[in-house]
Amino acid sequence: MSEDRYLTFALGKGRLANKTMELFEEIGITCEEMKDKNSRKLIFVNEEQKLRFFLSKGPDVPTYVEYGAADIGIVGRDTILEENRNVHEVLDLGYGKCRMCVCGPVSAKKLLLHHERIRVASKYPNIAKDYFYNKKHQTVDIIKLNGSVELGPLVELSDVIVDIVETGSTLKENGLEVLEEVCPLSARMIVNPVSMQMETERIKDLVNRLRMRLEATLKSNTPQ
């Protein structure tokens, strides 16, 4: 592959993108254009290192990567699982940690034990369906919501919800609790399958440098 080819990154907007660029700077990858908060540019370029970056909504990142508009994407594992695109997940970046959980009132716990048909509200219908059908072998009705899914059990729209839990404080304030953990979540790096073949050396080098940096940071933060 030509050395003139740019390696393109799609980054999930917000804290994830900021944390990612901080990590990249630690291994010598910078993009000064991205530091200009007033810039109206959509694509940011590092000419010297032949790198391009653009920001997008999280759910769109796997789509850009699958279709080759981006070689590499950085996005939460929840998005990767929900979108189920044809991409390679190559690295757990370790930040943005939280959990995908089944939550509800304590009284709903027994509904999860006896494989009863229940209603499940979630922003993540594919993750919820996979968990209940393929892991629990429980028939459920999935209700897709886009807003505060905690409302589901409170207004008797659903028996339980499947949602991301960080601290659990919102659940507690509304009389809900974690009933089961579906899976741990964090920021991940994904790669387009064709890019992985065409740019193997560049991508493997990047992944190795990032992995070494993450391991060094983890080691320095671990009490001796």
Protein Blocks (a to p, Z undefined) as FASTA:
>chain_A
ZZkbccdddddehjllmmmmmmmmmnopacfklmmmkbcbfbdcdfknopacddddfklm
mmmmmnopafbdcddfklmmmnopacddfbdehiaiacddddddfklmmmmmnopacddd
dfblmlmmmmmmmmnopacdddddfblfklmmmnomambdcdddfklmmmmmnopacfbd
fbdcdddddddfklmmmmmmmmmmmmmmmmmmmmmmmmmmpcZZ
